[in-house]
Amino acid sequence: MANAGEIAQQLQIPRSFLAKILQRLVREGIMESTRGMHGGYRLLRKPTEITLLDVLTSIQGNAQLSACAIDHRRCQQSARCAVHQVWVDIRREVDRRLGTRTIASLL
């Protein structure tokens, strides 16, 4: 169990920024928070069971393969866009790699 202040200090990021990330991880069931004097945050699953893709999608949501590489909206020009298929292939590979790496592999 670690509190937000300790985590922010360890990661050298602003506590307010971290708080938003922790809220999303709690909401998505990756972490839980406990209030009080001895409260803090902890993982709900083993680090070997949580992939980097789990964490990323919890924080930023599912990135759509059909999203435009230029303006993040759904691509309306995919049939004519020279970059579209390249972007889709890159996103698939990134998702594949993130889905095979766990939190434990970073520790």
C-alpha positions in Angstrom: 0.0 0.0 0.0 1.4 3.4 -0.9 -0.1 6.9 -0.7 -0.4 9.3 -3.6 2.3 11.6 -2.1 4.8 8.8 -2.0 4.0 7.6 -5.5 4.2 11.1 -6.9 7.6 11.7 -5.2 9.0 8.4 -6.4 7.9 9.1 -10.0 8.8 12.8 -9.8 5.4 13.9 -11.2 2.9 16.4 -9.8 0.5 14.9 -7.3 -2.5 16.5 -9.0 -1.6 14.7 -12.3 -1.0 11.4 -10.5 -4.4 11.7 -8.7 -6.2 11.7 -12.1 -4.3 8.7 -13.2 -5.0 6.8 -10.0 -8.7 7.6 -10.2 -8.9 6.1 -13.6 -7.0 3.0 -12.5 -9.3 2.6 -9.5 -12.4 3.1 -11.7 -11.2 0.4 -14.2 -10.5 -2.1 -11.4 -6.7 -2.2 -11.7 -6.1 -0.6 -8.3 -8.1 0.1 -5.2 -7.9 3.0 -2.8 -8.3 3.0 0.9 -9.0 6.2 2.9 -7.7 7.0 6.3 -4.5 7.3 8.2 -3.0 4.1 6.8 -4.8 4.3 3.5 -3.4 4.5 0.0 -3.4 2.6 -3.2 -2.7 -1.0 -4.1 -3.0 -3.3 -7.1 -6.0 -5.5 -7.2 -4.3 -8.2 -9.3 -0.8 -9.6 -9.3 1.7 -7.5 -11.4 2.1 -10.6 -13.6 -1.6 -10.4 -14.5 -1.7 -6.7 -15.5 -0.4 -5.8 -18.9 0.8 -2.4 -20.1 -2.1 -2.4 -22.5 -4.5 -2.8 -19.5 -2.9 0.3 -17.8 -2.8 2.4 -21.0 -6.5 1.7 -21.9 -7.5 2.4 -18.4 -5.8 5.8 -18.5 -6.6 6.9 -22.0 -9.4 4.6 -23.2 -9.4 2.3 -26.3 -7.5 3.9 -29.2 -9.5 3.1 -32.3 -7.6 1.5 -35.2 -9.8 3.6 -37.4 -8.8 6.9 -35.8 -7.0 9.3 -38.0 -3.2 9.5 -37.3 -3.4 13.3 -37.9 -6.4 14.6 -35.9 -7.6 11.7 -33.6 -11.1 11.6 -35.0 -12.6 8.7 -36.9 -11.0 8.6 -40.3 -13.4 9.5 -43.1 -10.8 9.2 -45.8 -9.4 5.7 -45.1 -10.2 4.4 -48.5 -8.1 7.2 -50.1 -5.5 7.9 -47.4 -2.0 6.6 -48.1 -1.1 6.7 -44.4 -4.2 4.9 -43.1 -3.2 1.3 -43.4 0.3 2.0 -42.2 -1.2 3.6 -39.1 -3.6 0.7 -38.5 -0.6 -1.7 -38.8 1.4 0.3 -36.3 -1.4 0.5 -33.8 -2.0 -3.3 -34.0 1.7 -3.9 -33.3 1.8 -1.4 -30.4 -1.3 -3.0 -28.9 0.2 -6.5 -29.4 3.5 -5.6 -27.7 1.8 -3.7 -24.8 -0.5 -6.7 -24.4 2.4 -9.1 -23.9 4.3 -7.0 -21.4 3.2 -7.0 -17.8 3.8 -4.6 -14.9 6.0 -7.4 -13.4 8.3 -7.2 -16.4 9.1 -3.6 -15.6 10.0 -4.2 -11.9 
